[in-house]
């Protein structure tokens, strides 16, 4: 039985290399490639792949947002996150979003094929060292809304811009930012974003 895979990766050369390597496997076929999360979501709905291999940081929709959207829409495809982020916070967020696998890009290509087979059979495939570290890591203190607003603030958006985009008052945005800063023990919004990114919470 051939496992049908959708690849979502914004780096063209890496995406092509991964597709070529996976197509060498006798039981795996890459049926489509996406350069951003929104394209991946559309292709997943149209093609119904068995497995989606996605990076975390992509334009238009992150891999975590993609996994969450697929999970909420009862998509049958199982998601494997393939990333450079060896952070327990990202692993926890990926699992919470419905991902079934979490692998690091510096691992041998053969491990990705093995992970695809494992996830396709109904199991999980998680980097063992990172999984062990995740058990002892601090839990993510941020709410989804705090994370959403802190991310936009870190990208340079003003409180007014964030308020307009999310249909909130400026005062509400400032309150969320203050809460996030306090929870992280940060000096300001930039420091809060730095701490959150280091821990894999943003």
HELIX and SHEET records of a PDB file:
HELIX    1   1 UNK A   12  UNK A   23  1                                  12    
HELIX    2   2 UNK A   37  UNK A   47  1                                  11    
HELIX    3   3 UNK A   63  UNK A   72  1                                  10    
HELIX    4   4 UNK A   88  UNK A   96  1                                   9    
HELIX    5   5 UNK A  109  UNK A  120  1                                  12    
HELIX    6   6 UNK A  128  UNK A  136  1                                   9    
HELIX    7   7 UNK A  144  UNK A  154  1                                  11    
HELIX    8   8 UNK A  159  UNK A  166  1                                   8    
HELIX    9   9 UNK A  170  UNK A  184  1                                  15    
HELIX   10  10 UNK A  189  UNK A  199  1                                  11    
SHEET    1   A 6 UNK A  28  UNK A  34  0                                        
SHEET    2   A 6 UNK A   3  UNK A   8  1                                        
SHEET    3   A 6 UNK A  51  UNK A  54  1                                        
SHEET    4   A 6 UNK A  78  UNK A  83  1                                        
SHEET    5   A 6 UNK A 101  UNK A 104  1                                        
SHEET    6   A 6 UNK A 125  UNK A 126  1                                        
END                                                                             
